[in-house]
Structure formats: structure tokens, C-alpha cells
Amino acid sequence: MKIYIGNLAYKMSENDLKNIFTAYGEVTSVRIITDKFTGRSKGFGFVEMPNSTEATNAINGLNNTEVAQRTLKVNEAIERNNNN
């Protein structure tokens, strides 16, 4: 399951984010979205977890929790359709 995480602290690394989610189960990938010109974090990212039960537990456990003085918004990612 692909999970969206919003309102991330700009200094948070992908490794920091992985460590938070690993407490709930196996994490297969982590990606913090960055500005293509400056390389700075845009304040959101995605985590992929292969086990849907663990992913659901992570969403329920982490949504609206405070990490690095920011309240996280965590939910299942919605796949974008790029075919306009």
C-alpha cells in the first residue's frame, strides 16, 4: 500500500521517515518530494508498505500525531491519472 504523508518538517530525511514507519512493519520504499530547482523538501512524501494491515495500522497510528513540531497528515495515497 502506498501511503501519503503531509505536513512533514522540511529538515526530515527519508531515513527519518522510514524509521517512523518501520515501527509498524516492513517498509519497501520512502520518497520525500523535493523542488526540482532548489532540492528542498516540499513538506510531503510517500511510503510504501507491502502488508496492508501494517500499512493501515501505520496510518491510524500516525495520522494527526506531532513529529518535529509538525502535525502529520497520513492517509492512503490516491493514484493520480496523468491522462487528462
N, CA and C atoms as a LAMMPS dump frame, in Angstrom:
ITEM: TIMESTEP
0
ITEM: NUMBER OF ATOMS
252
ITEM: BOX BOUNDS ff ff ff
-5.0000000000000000e+02 5.0000000000000000e+02
-5.0000000000000000e+02 5.0000000000000000e+02
-5.0000000000000000e+02 5.0000000000000000e+02
ITEM: ATOMS id mol type element x y z
1 1 1 N 0.851 -1.18 0
2 1 2 C 0 0 0
3 1 3 C 0.892 1.237 0
4 2 1 N 0.516 2.197 -0.824
5 2 2 C 1.245 3.463 -0.877
6 2 3 C 0.552 4.454 0.048
7 3 1 N 1.348 5.086 0.914
8 3 2 C 0.833 5.98 1.941
9 3 3 C 1.363 7.39 1.691
10 4 1 N 0.464 8.368 1.765
11 4 2 C 0.82 9.781 1.641
12 4 3 C 1.053 10.345 3.041
13 5 1 N 2.125 11.135 3.181
14 5 2 C 2.412 11.805 4.446
15 5 3 C 2.588 13.285 4.149
16 6 1 N 1.723 14.106 4.725
17 6 2 C 1.783 15.54 4.514
18 6 3 C 2.182 16.278 5.77
19 7 1 N 2.583 17.527 5.6
20 7 2 C 2.989 18.42 6.684
21 7 3 C 4.275 17.95 7.365
22 8 1 N 5.187 17.399 6.562
23 8 2 C 6.48 16.97 7.098
24 8 3 C 7.355 18.175 7.419
25 9 1 N 8.171 18.033 8.442
26 9 2 C 9.177 19.055 8.733
27 9 3 C 10.147 19.09 7.554
28 10 1 N 10.54 20.282 7.129
29 10 2 C 11.393 20.415 5.952
30 10 3 C 12.773 19.788 6.137
31 11 1 N 13.205 19.629 7.386
32 11 2 C 14.52 19.038 7.655
33 11 3 C 14.472 17.514 7.768
34 12 1 N 13.282 16.925 7.715
35 12 2 C 13.166 15.476 7.858
36 12 3 C 13.775 14.769 6.652
37 13 1 N 14.552 13.728 6.928
38 13 2 C 15.161 12.943 5.853
39 13 3 C 14.311 11.719 5.551
40 14 1 N 14.586 11.098 4.415
41 14 2 C 13.876 9.871 4.069
42 14 3 C 14.165 8.778 5.099
43 15 1 N 15.389 8.762 5.624
44 15 2 C 15.74 7.775 6.64
45 15 3 C 14.943 8.007 7.925
46 16 1 N 14.753 9.28 8.316
47 16 2 C 13.936 9.59 9.493
48 16 3 C 12.516 9.079 9.299
49 17 1 N 11.965 9.327 8.113
50 17 2 C 10.596 8.913 7.817
51 17 3 C 10.473 7.391 7.823
52 18 1 N 11.466 6.724 7.264
53 18 2 C 11.457 5.249 7.251
54 18 3 C 11.458 4.708 8.675
55 19 1 N 12.274 5.3 9.542
56 19 2 C 12.349 4.837 10.927
57 19 3 C 11.008 4.966 11.643
58 20 1 N 10.26 6.029 11.351
59 20 2 C 8.95 6.217 11.976
60 20 3 C 7.99 5.104 11.553
61 21 1 N 7.994 4.771 10.267
62 21 2 C 7.05 3.775 9.748
63 21 3 C 7.485 2.341 10.025
64 22 1 N 8.777 2.094 10.172
65 22 2 C 9.273 0.75 10.452
66 22 3 C 8.74 0.219 11.779
67 23 1 N 8.37 1.115 12.674
68 23 2 C 7.784 0.687 13.955
69 23 3 C 6.469 -0.059 13.734
70 24 1 N 5.842 0.128 12.573
71 24 2 C 4.56 -0.519 12.276
72 24 3 C 4.697 -1.727 11.357
73 25 1 N 5.872 -1.916 10.75
74 25 2 C 6.062 -3.064 9.868
75 25 3 C 7.1 -2.787 8.794
76 26 1 N 7.13 -3.666 7.801
77 26 2 C 8.118 -3.578 6.724
78 26 3 C 7.82 -2.402 5.794
79 27 1 N 8.878 -1.653 5.478
80 27 2 C 8.78 -0.527 4.56
81 27 3 C 9.615 -0.869 3.33
82 28 1 N 9.004 -0.797 2.139
83 28 2 C 9.738 -1.135 0.92
84 28 3 C 10.318 0.088 0.215
85 29 1 N 9.698 1.259 0.391
86 29 2 C 10.279 2.465 -0.211
87 29 3 C 9.797 3.707 0.525
88 30 1 N 10.638 4.739 0.46
89 30 2 C 10.33 6.036 1.07
90 30 3 C 10.783 7.109 0.089
91 31 1 N 9.937 8.101 -0.123
92 31 2 C 10.316 9.198 -1.009
93 31 3 C 9.733 10.505 -0.486
94 32 1 N 10.611 11.444 -0.178
95 32 2 C 10.185 12.793 0.176
96 32 3 C 10.286 13.617 -1.11
97 33 1 N 9.218 14.313 -1.447
98 33 2 C 9.168 15.083 -2.678
99 33 3 C 9.939 16.392 -2.495
100 34 1 N 10.807 16.69 -3.451
101 34 2 C 11.636 17.888 -3.377
102 34 3 C 11.399 18.787 -4.592
103 35 1 N 11.689 20.048 -4.412
104 35 2 C 11.609 21.011 -5.502
105 35 3 C 12.726 20.704 -6.493
106 36 1 N 12.397 20.623 -7.77
107 36 2 C 13.401 20.226 -8.761
108 36 3 C 14.474 21.291 -8.99
109 37 1 N 14.21 22.528 -8.613
110 37 2 C 15.198 23.586 -8.808
111 37 3 C 16.075 23.795 -7.584
112 38 1 N 15.472 23.785 -6.392
113 38 2 C 16.24 24.068 -5.176
114 38 3 C 16.684 22.802 -4.444
115 39 1 N 15.99 21.677 -4.686
116 39 2 C 16.314 20.442 -3.984
117 39 3 C 15.746 20.391 -2.573
118 40 1 N 15.014 21.428 -2.164
119 40 2 C 14.436 21.467 -0.821
120 40 3 C 13.151 20.655 -0.772
121 41 1 N 12.88 20.105 0.381
122 41 2 C 11.654 19.344 0.597
123 41 3 C 10.431 20.22 0.371
124 42 1 N 9.392 19.61 -0.211
125 42 2 C 8.115 20.313 -0.377
126 42 3 C 7.184 20.05 0.81
127 43 1 N 7.643 19.258 1.788
128 43 2 C 6.856 19.039 3
129 43 3 C 5.897 17.865 2.927
130 44 1 N 6.059 17.019 1.907
131 44 2 C 5.238 15.808 1.852
132 44 3 C 6.022 14.688 1.188
133 45 1 N 5.536 13.475 1.387
134 45 2 C 6.222 12.328 0.806
135 45 3 C 5.329 11.105 0.781
136 46 1 N 5.947 9.995 0.39
137 46 2 C 5.222 8.735 0.254
138 46 3 C 6.044 7.603 0.85
139 47 1 N 5.348 6.651 1.458
140 47 2 C 5.952 5.435 1.992
141 47 3 C 5.168 4.273 1.415
142 48 1 N 5.877 3.216 1.025
143 48 2 C 5.197 2.014 0.559
144 48 3 C 5.447 0.883 1.547
145 49 1 N 4.354 0.218 1.921
146 49 2 C 4.409 -0.929 2.829
147 49 3 C 3.683 -2.091 2.148
148 50 1 N 4.318 -3.277 2.058
149 50 2 C 3.707 -4.39 1.327
150 50 3 C 2.522 -5.037 2.042
151 51 1 N 2.467 -4.933 3.357
152 51 2 C 1.398 -5.568 4.123
153 51 3 C 0.315 -4.528 4.416
154 52 1 N -0.889 -4.745 3.882
155 52 2 C -1.948 -3.735 4.025
156 52 3 C -2.401 -3.564 5.47
157 53 1 N -2.343 -4.611 6.273
158 53 2 C -2.72 -4.491 7.685
159 53 3 C -1.729 -3.597 8.42
160 54 1 N -0.438 -3.817 8.184
161 54 2 C 0.583 -2.972 8.807
162 54 3 C 0.458 -1.528 8.328
163 55 1 N 0.183 -1.354 7.043
164 55 2 C 0.029 -0.01 6.49
165 55 3 C -1.161 0.705 7.117
166 56 1 N -2.275 0 7.254
167 56 2 C -3.462 0.592 7.875
168 56 3 C -3.176 0.958 9.33
169 57 1 N -2.45 0.095 10.033
170 57 2 C -2.075 0.396 11.417
171 57 3 C -1.178 1.631 11.486
172 58 1 N -0.266 1.777 10.524
173 58 2 C 0.612 2.943 10.486
174 58 3 C -0.2 4.217 10.229
175 59 1 N -1.14 4.141 9.292
176 59 2 C -1.99 5.304 9.002
177 59 3 C -2.768 5.711 10.247
178 60 1 N -3.42 4.734 10.875
179 60 2 C -4.219 5.015 12.066
180 60 3 C -3.361 5.501 13.23
181 61 1 N -2.158 4.957 13.354
182 61 2 C -1.287 5.312 14.464
183 61 3 C -0.574 6.643 14.294
184 62 1 N -0.336 7.057 13.054
185 62 2 C 0.473 8.252 12.822
186 62 3 C -0.31 9.48 12.371
187 63 1 N -1.505 9.302 11.841
188 63 2 C -2.279 10.456 11.387
189 63 3 C -2.587 11.384 12.564
190 64 1 N -2.379 12.671 12.36
191 64 2 C -2.613 13.71 13.374
192 64 3 C -1.699 13.616 14.589
193 65 1 N -0.541 12.955 14.441
194 65 2 C 0.445 12.942 15.517
195 65 3 C 1.503 13.998 15.221
196 66 1 N 2.157 14.472 16.266
197 66 2 C 3.166 15.508 16.106
198 66 3 C 4.551 14.895 15.999
199 67 1 N 5.266 15.271 14.937
200 67 2 C 6.649 14.843 14.729
201 67 3 C 7.433 16.088 14.334
202 68 1 N 8.479 16.385 15.08
203 68 2 C 9.322 17.567 14.821
204 68 3 C 8.482 18.847 14.764
205 69 1 N 7.617 19.016 15.727
206 69 2 C 6.738 20.185 15.865
207 69 3 C 5.765 20.385 14.69
208 70 1 N 5.474 19.318 13.949
209 70 2 C 4.507 19.385 12.841
210 70 3 C 3.491 18.262 13.031
211 71 1 N 2.213 18.548 12.803
212 71 2 C 1.164 17.534 12.905
213 71 3 C 1.031 16.842 11.555
214 72 1 N 1.373 15.554 11.528
215 72 2 C 1.362 14.797 10.284
216 72 3 C -0.052 14.519 9.787
217 73 1 N -0.207 14.538 8.481
218 73 2 C -1.431 14.099 7.812
219 73 3 C -1.057 12.823 7.059
220 74 1 N -1.618 11.709 7.479
221 74 2 C -1.235 10.414 6.917
222 74 3 C -2.482 9.696 6.427
223 75 1 N -2.466 9.287 5.152
224 75 2 C -3.573 8.509 4.611
225 75 3 C -3.12 7.718 3.395
226 76 1 N -3.993 6.839 2.928
227 76 2 C -3.658 6.047 1.752
228 76 3 C -3.531 6.986 0.555
229 77 1 N -2.458 6.809 -0.208
230 77 2 C -2.224 7.659 -1.369
231 77 3 C -3.26 7.365 -2.443
232 78 1 N -3.69 8.412 -3.11
233 78 2 C -4.622 8.279 -4.225
234 78 3 C -3.808 8.352 -5.507
235 79 1 N -3.898 7.317 -6.318
236 79 2 C -3.148 7.293 -7.574
237 79 3 C -3.671 8.355 -8.513
238 80 1 N -2.769 9.177 -9.023
239 80 2 C -3.15 10.207 -9.976
240 80 3 C -3.218 9.616 -11.373
241 81 1 N -4.206 10.052 -12.123
242 81 2 C -4.323 9.651 -13.517
243 81 3 C -3.748 10.773 -14.362
244 82 1 N -2.619 10.524 -15.002
245 82 2 C -1.941 11.561 -15.78
246 82 3 C -2.516 11.714 -17.187
247 83 1 N -3.537 10.95 -17.525
248 83 2 C -4.179 11.055 -18.834
249 83 3 C -5.314 12.054 -18.746
250 84 1 N -5.028 13.293 -19.019
251 84 2 C -6.043 14.344 -18.888
252 84 3 C -7.139 14.137 -19.826
